[in-house]
Amino acid sequence: MAVSAPLHLELVDGVATVTIDHPPINLFDLALYGAMTGMAEQLRDDPEVRVVVLRSANPEFFIAHFDVTLIQHLPADQPRHDELNAFHAMCEAFRTMPKATIAVVEGRVGGGGSELTLSCDMRFAALGRAVFSQPEVALGILPGGSGTARLPRLIGRSRALEVILGCDDVSAELAEQWGWVNRALPPDELWPFVHRLAARIAKFPPHAVAAAKAAVLRAEKDVVPDLLDEAHAFSGTLGHPRTRAAMDAFLANGGQTREGELRLGDLAGEL
């Protein structure tokens, strides 16, 4: 199978492991975004793939978040569209492809990176290492890559609002308690568990896996309309002068640097 930098793909016995390798912080910039979009389509359409596992080569970051400098150039106040935007479509490909999708988070993940993991069927995290966040409101916007649609479905309204409005770090332990991740495991137990689970699913009849997943997804009512509404609301925040000021302050104070991103919760609170 093809390898597409900044992603590395390995297929063994039906399990496709996608490793994100985009130093220094796995920023969701155009290079990573384009690669992930192409990878989603490739994995969705490849009949040899039974299970997809997303992971990072960087022990400190899964994906930091979407590139704020790109968000600064998005058009504001767009009308509500009838079709999903490209980011939502990419995330939906991981949610709806007829095979299991698993995100393994061993470092920090925030913003659009968090929304990508939320779109996977399952999430597993390393205790003491994984940290989750949705920092967008501190930057004058809202989670516009599916976070407002997915988090409440996973952890409930009140906890989703604590995450989205508070813009603070959430530990792997708390994420497990809230249902954000399936399990938070000690680092030395994480991969043995994931490898065993992925191998089990990959051995089962693929038509049954696809049918069972589709049946479960039908319980998630009105996801696409919610995503369309989210995109419209996100666009409406982009033109506000305080949004520009907050994003400029974020970048000036260390956002999108390794040092700043390692203290993202604190940095968001300082804006």
C-alpha positions in Angstrom: 0.0 0.0 0.0 1.1 3.6 -0.7 2.9 5.7 1.9 1.9 9.4 2.0 4.0 11.7 4.1 3.4 13.0 6.8 1.5 9.7 7.4 2.9 6.2 7.4 0.7 3.3 6.6 1.2 -0.3 7.5 -1.3 -3.1 6.7 -0.9 -6.4 8.6 -3.6 -9.1 8.6 -6.3 -6.6 7.8 -5.3 -4.0 10.4 -4.2 -0.7 8.8 -2.0 1.3 11.2 -1.7 5.0 10.3 1.2 6.7 12.0 1.1 10.5 12.1 4.7 11.9 11.8 4.6 15.6 11.2 7.2 17.3 13.5 7.4 19.2 15.7 3.8 19.0 17.1 1.8 17.2 14.4 0.0 20.5 13.6 -3.1 19.9 11.4 -1.8 22.1 8.6 -2.4 21.8 4.9 0.1 19.0 4.5 -1.3 16.8 7.3 -4.9 17.8 6.4 -4.5 16.8 2.8 -2.7 13.6 3.6 -5.4 12.6 6.1 -8.2 13.4 3.7 -6.6 11.1 1.1 -5.9 8.4 3.6 -9.5 8.4 4.8 -10.7 7.8 1.2 -8.0 5.1 0.6 -8.8 3.2 3.8 -12.6 3.5 3.2 -12.3 2.0 -0.3 -9.7 -0.7 0.3 -11.3 -4.1 0.8 -8.2 -5.5 2.4 -8.6 -3.1 5.3 -10.7 -4.5 8.1 -9.6 -2.2 11.0 -8.0 1.2 11.0 -5.8 2.3 13.9 -4.6 5.9 14.1 -1.5 6.7 16.2 1.3 9.2 16.5 5.1 8.8 16.1 5.5 11.7 18.6 5.1 10.7 22.2 4.1 14.3 23.2 1.5 15.0 20.6 -1.2 13.0 18.7 -2.3 16.1 16.8 -1.9 19.5 18.4 -4.9 21.1 16.7 -5.8 22.8 13.4 -3.4 25.4 12.1 -4.7 28.8 13.5 -2.9 30.7 10.7 -5.2 28.9 8.2 -8.3 29.6 10.3 -7.4 33.3 10.2 -7.9 33.2 6.4 -11.2 31.4 6.3 -14.1 33.4 4.9 -16.5 34.7 7.6 -20.3 34.7 7.8 -20.9 32.0 5.2 -24.5 30.9 4.5 -25.5 27.5 5.8 -24.6 24.9 3.2 -26.5 21.8 2.3 -23.3 19.7 1.9 -20.6 18.9 4.5 -17.4 20.9 4.2 -14.2 19.1 3.5 -13.1 18.7 7.1 -16.4 17.4 8.2 -16.5 15.0 5.3 -13.0 13.7 6.2 -14.1 13.1 9.8 -17.4 11.5 8.7 -15.3 9.1 6.5 -13.7 7.7 9.7 -17.1 7.6 11.5 -19.0 5.9 8.7 -16.6 3.7 6.8 -17.7 0.0 7.0 -14.8 -1.0 9.2 -13.7 -0.3 12.7 -11.7 2.8 13.4 -9.6 3.3 16.5 -7.6 6.2 17.8 -4.7 5.6 20.2 -3.8 8.8 22.0 -0.4 8.7 23.9 0.2 12.5 24.0 -1.7 15.7 23.7 -4.6 16.1 21.3 -6.7 19.2 20.8 -9.0 21.1 18.5 -9.3 19.6 15.1 -7.1 16.7 16.2 -9.5 15.9 19.0 -12.4 16.1 16.6 -10.7 13.6 14.3 -10.4 11.1 17.3 -14.0 11.8 18.3 -15.0 10.7 14.8 -13.4 7.3 15.2 -15.4 4.4 16.6 -13.2 4.0 19.6 -10.5 5.9 21.5 -7.9 4.5 23.9 -5.5 6.7 25.9 -2.2 6.3 27.8 -2.6 7.1 31.5 -0.3 9.9 32.7 0.5 11.0 29.1 -2.7 11.6 27.1 -4.3 15.0 27.4 -7.4 16.2 25.6 -8.8 19.7 24.9 -11.1 21.8 22.8 -9.5 25.3 23.1 -11.4 27.1 20.4 -13.7 29.4 22.4 -10.6 31.0 24.0 -9.6 31.9 20.4 -13.0 33.5 19.7 -14.4 30.6 17.7 -16.1 27.3 18.5 -15.2 23.7 17.8 -16.0 23.7 14.1 -14.8 20.3 13.0 -17.5 18.2 14.6 -16.7 18.8 18.3 -20.1 20.4 19.2 -21.9 17.5 17.6 -19.8 14.7 18.9 -18.8 15.6 22.4 -22.4 15.9 23.8 -23.3 12.6 22.3 -20.3 11.0 24.1 -20.1 12.7 27.5 -23.4 14.6 27.9 -24.4 18.2 27.6 -23.0 19.6 30.9 -19.6 17.9 30.6 -19.3 18.9 26.9 -20.0 22.5 27.9 -17.3 22.3 30.6 -14.8 21.1 28.0 -15.9 23.5 25.3 -16.4 26.7 27.3 -13.6 26.0 29.8 -11.0 25.3 27.2 -8.9 23.5 29.8 -6.9 20.3 29.6 -8.6 17.0 30.3 -6.5 14.1 31.6 -6.8 10.6 30.3 -8.1 9.4 33.6 -10.9 12.0 33.6 -11.7 11.4 29.9 -12.2 7.7 30.7 -14.5 8.5 33.7 -16.6 10.8 31.4 -16.8 8.3 28.5 -14.7 10.4 26.2 -12.3 7.4 25.7 -13.2 3.8 25.9 -10.3 3.0 28.3 -7.3 4.8 29.7 -4.6 2.2 30.3 -1.0 2.3 31.7 1.4 2.9 28.8 2.8 -0.6 29.0 -0.7 -2.1 28.7 -2.1 0.2 26.1 -0.7 -1.4 22.9 -1.1 -5.0 23.9 -4.8 -4.3 24.5 -5.3 -2.4 21.2 -3.4 -5.0 19.2 -5.5 -7.8 20.6 -8.8 -5.9 20.0 -7.9 -4.9 16.5 -6.8 -8.4 15.6 -10.0 -9.9 16.9 -12.2 -7.5 14.9 -10.1 -8.0 11.8 -10.7 -11.8 11.9 -14.5 -11.6 12.1 -16.6 -11.7 8.9 -16.3 -8.1 7.4 -19.9 -8.0 6.3 -21.1 -8.6 9.8 -18.7 -5.9 11.2 -20.0 -3.5 8.6 -23.6 -4.3 9.3 -23.2 -4.1 13.1 -21.4 -0.7 12.9 -24.1 0.7 10.5 -26.8 -0.4 12.9 -25.1 1.3 15.9 -24.6 4.5 13.9 -28.3 4.7 13.1 -28.8 5.5 16.8 -26.8 8.7 16.3 -29.7 10.8 15.1 -29.2 13.9 12.9 -25.5 14.0 12.9 -25.1 15.5 9.5 -27.7 18.4 10.1 -25.9 19.1 13.3 -22.5 19.3 11.5 -24.0 21.7 8.9 -25.4 23.9 11.7 -22.0 23.8 13.4 -20.2 24.9 10.3 -22.5 27.8 9.9 -22.1 28.9 13.5 -18.3 28.5 13.2 -18.2 30.7 10.2 -20.3 33.3 12.1 -17.6 33.7 14.7 -14.7 34.3 12.3 -15.4 37.9 11.5 -15.6 39.2 15.1 -12.7 41.6 15.9 -12.1 39.8 19.2 -11.5 36.6 17.3 -8.6 38.2 15.4 -7.2 39.6 18.6 -7.4 36.3 20.5 -5.8 34.4 17.6 -3.0 36.9 17.3 -2.4 36.8 21.1 -2.4 33.0 21.0 0.3 32.9 18.4 2.3 35.7 20.0 2.3 33.9 23.4 3.6 30.6 22.2 0.7 28.9 20.4 1.9 26.4 17.8 5.3 26.0 19.4 6.2 22.9 21.4 6.6 24.9 24.6 3.3 26.7 24.2 1.3 23.6 23.2 2.6 21.6 26.2 0.8 24.1 28.4 -2.2 24.6 26.1 -4.8 24.7 28.9 -2.9 27.4 30.8 -2.2 29.3 27.6 -5.9 29.4 26.6 -6.7 30.8 30.1 -4.2 33.6 29.6 -5.7 34.9 26.4 
